[in-house]
Amino acid sequence: MYDLIGDIHGYASELKALLAKMDYQVTDGIEHLLKGLEFALPEGSYFLDKNKDKRTDVRAKWWETDSFAYRELAIVPGSEIERIPHDLVDAKRLPGYDGVKPVFLGHYWLKGEPAPLTDHIACLDYSVAGGEGGKLCGYRFWGGARLKKENFVF
C-alpha cells in the first residue's frame, strides 16, 4: 500500500491533521514535505530566484547520492547556477533514501519533458502554473521496481 497526498497549497494545518489521521508522526519535517529539502548557502553566498528576490537558502536534489557539493545539489534558475559555490555539503544533512519504495514529489518547478529523476523518484511538478510551456502531468503507477518515462501522462 502507498499513501498518496494531493496538492495542499496553503493548507499546512489541514495537512498536519491528515497526517495524524494516517498515523504519521508530525514533526518539523513538515517543511521538507511542503517545500522540499533546503540548505542554507555558505555565508556570503546567494542567488536570485525567479522573481529576482535574493535567496540564501537553496532547494536541494536530496535524492542525489554521488555528489555532495552545493552546486551539484542546488535547484536554482539556470542563469544563477554560477553563484552557487562548489563547497561540500555535510553528508549528514542529506536525508538518505533506501530506494525501496518509489517517491513522487512536487513543488520543484521542473522544465522540459517529464521523466523519472532516478529509477525510483519522479517529480510531478513541471511548472504548469508558470506558463511558458509548463506541463500539468500525472503518473500511472502500475507497481514494479522501476519508474518509467512512458508512464507519465501530460
N, C-alpha and C positions, 0 to 999 in steps of 0.2 A: 504494500500500500504506500502511496505517496501523498503527502499533504501539499496541496497547491493553494496559494492565496492570491486573490486577484489584486488589481491595482488599488492602492489605498490613498492616493493623493489627498493630503490634508487631513487624514483621519487616524493619526497616530494613537490616540487614546482608544478608539474603537479597535484598532489592531491589537493593542495590548490585551483588551478584553477577549478578543477572539483567540489569541494565542493561549491565554489562561484556560479557556474552554477546551482547547485542544491539548491540554496538559503539557504545554511548553512552559519552561521557567522564563519569566520575563526579566531581563537584565538590561544593563546599559548597552548590550549588543543590539538593541532595537535600532540604534542609529546606523549600525552596519547594514541591518536588514532594509532600512528605509532608503539609505543613500549609497550604500556600498562602502567598502573599507577606504578610509582616507588616512594619509600620513601628513604630519607637519613637515614642511621642507626645512632643510638646514637654515640656520639664522642668516638673514640677508637675501635668501632666495625667494622668488615669487614668479608668478605668471599672470597673464591677463586672460580672464575667462571669455566666453562668447559675447558677453555684454561689456567687455573691456574693464571689468572690475578687477582690482588687484587681489590675487589669492595667494595665501601662504600655505594652504593645505592642498594636497593633490589626491585625487581619487586614484586607487591602485588596482592593477591587474593582479589581484591576490592569488589567482589560480596559476600564475607562472611559477615554475619550480626550478628553472635553470638560471635565473638571473636575480640578483638582489640589489641592483643599482636603481636609484630613484628614476633615472631617465628611462630605463627599460620597463619599469613598473608603472610609470605615470600615464594617466589618461588625460591628455590636455589637447587643445586645438593644435593641429599640425604646425601652425605658424609660431607656436610658443614652445615647442619641444627643446629648442636650443637654450632656453632659460633654465631648464631643469638640470641640476648637477648630476655628474656621474658618481657621486658619493654612494657608498654602500648603505643599504637599509639593514638594520639589525634583523636577522632572520627570525628572531623570537617574536617580532611584531607581526609576522605573517601567520594567518590562522591555520594553515596546513589544510590539506584535503586528501582523503584516502582514495578517491577515485572510484569508490564502490557504487554509489548512487549518483544518478545524473542530477545536475544542478541547473535550474533555469533562473536567470536573473534579468533585471531590467534597470532602468534609471541610469544607463550608461551612454545614451545618445549616440550609438554607433552609426556609421555611414557605410554605404556600399551594399553589397549583396549579402543577405542573411546566410550565415553558415555557422557551424559549431566553432567555438573558440578553442576547444580541445575535444577529445573523444567523449568526454563526459560533461562538458559545460557549454551551455548555449545562452546567448543573450537574445531577448525578445524585444528589445528597445532599439529600433532603427530610425529614430528621430522623426516619426510621423508628425508630431506637434510642431516641429521646427520648419516644416515646409521644405522647399528646395530639394525635392526628390526623396524625402523621407518615406519610410515604408511602415505600414501597420502590418505586423506579422504575428503568426502563431506557429506552433509546432505540434505535429501529430506524433505523439509518443506511443509506440506500439510495443514498448518493452525492448529488451535486448541490451547487449553490453556496450554498444557504441551509438552515439547520436549521429545522425546523417543529414547532410545538406538537403537531400531531396525530401525530407520530412517537414521542412519549413514551408509555410503557406503565407503568401503575401500578394 
